[in-house]
């Protein structure tokens, strides 16, 4: 028979989970899923509490580390949890000792080094005036200067917003129903959803309800997708009958939105170098009732398939691999984990992908380049460099695209004054996203320069 966990057992589970996240060379959400899959005896409320405790620790990673170093204590998963209980949750030393008592399922008692540390931390709070800004805002050293330059006077506000937990956004699938139908279906499951302010398909849900158990999700009426990601797909302006390529499709979130815009008419190629992710994405495609999607594994940006299909597509989406700085509120471990190429490696890769994918666009067709980054080196600077090398393409101003594509579908007001889409958490309530819309001149030759 299932029994709820004691508070001490929850704390020990958080320590165990934090240890596994630190030791694994993969994203935290993947580690969390595997952790609970191996411990099916943990009930849903306890799972939520343990996961919330872990992600709180990841959001406070730099500040907790600063306090532990300042206090001269050992930096371990156990001491991080102890420090968080004292500095964030306001626990006192005597109550901490009662939790770490070595009872069944509870953490072992404090050793001498841990006891010295918690005595030095007792009666303090998490923030301290001596903290450097990079620590206070949980910003890794490599990103502090470019983010400060990019955000200017909004640096502190935006970095504070990146420390908050992201809301749960859903995208209504217009092939299955409209936003009102989705809200009604979710309400029947006891889930209150409200329209997002910008996306014509978006819904925002409070908390973390068991969405996968609802008929609306199982039947493909709604998909989980941040509002900013929805807007990137919207800017592509795909229409029924178009030939479209999602060049870095990944798990297929934007592919789904684009194919639904086309009302199952035309063709969408979901391409990616990670073939197994494409295989998993087909489950989402079927659930959404979308039959105009084909998958295409690629060997790399210069796959021969690209050359064979040059100038054949009306729309091409390049959701380029990036540092993911715009998603830190959703993936707090990504600030500190080195799980892929760094900025210096990503920038030339983005240029290569953009250059190769552009060959697929027919004259008069459009190319949308997007990242979930806030760094100019991955965004506007990439587009400026591309346009300098490719005079057959021109930038289409965001205001024009919004008027042509977004407003007729019922989208909210134009987000921002710039020539490209630039979304930030504090200002727009979305993840950080960038997107530029480019059009191949109708008088340009079909083949781009080699």
Secondary structure, DSSP 8 states (H G I E B T S, - for coil): ------HHHHHHHHHHHHHHHHH-SS-HHHHHHHHHHT-TTS-HHHHHHHHHHHHHHHHTHHHHHHHHHHTT---SHHHHHHHHHHHTS---HHHHHHHSS--TTS-----HHHHHHHHHHTT--S--TTS-HHHHTT--HHHHHHHHHHHGGGHHHHHHHTTS---EEEEE-TTT--HHHHHHHHHHTT--EEE-SS-SSEEEESS---GGGSHHHHTTSEEE--HHHHHHHHHT---TT-EEEETT-TTSHHHHHHHHHTTT-SEEEEEES-HHHHHHHHHHHHHTT--SEEEEE-SSTT-HHHHHTTT-EEEEEEE-----GGGTTT-GGGGT---S--HHHHHHHHHHHHHHHHTTEEEEEEEEEEES---GGGTHHHHHHHHHH-TTEEEE-HHHHIIIIIGGGT--S---SSSSEEE-HHHHSS--EEEEEEEE-TTS-SS---
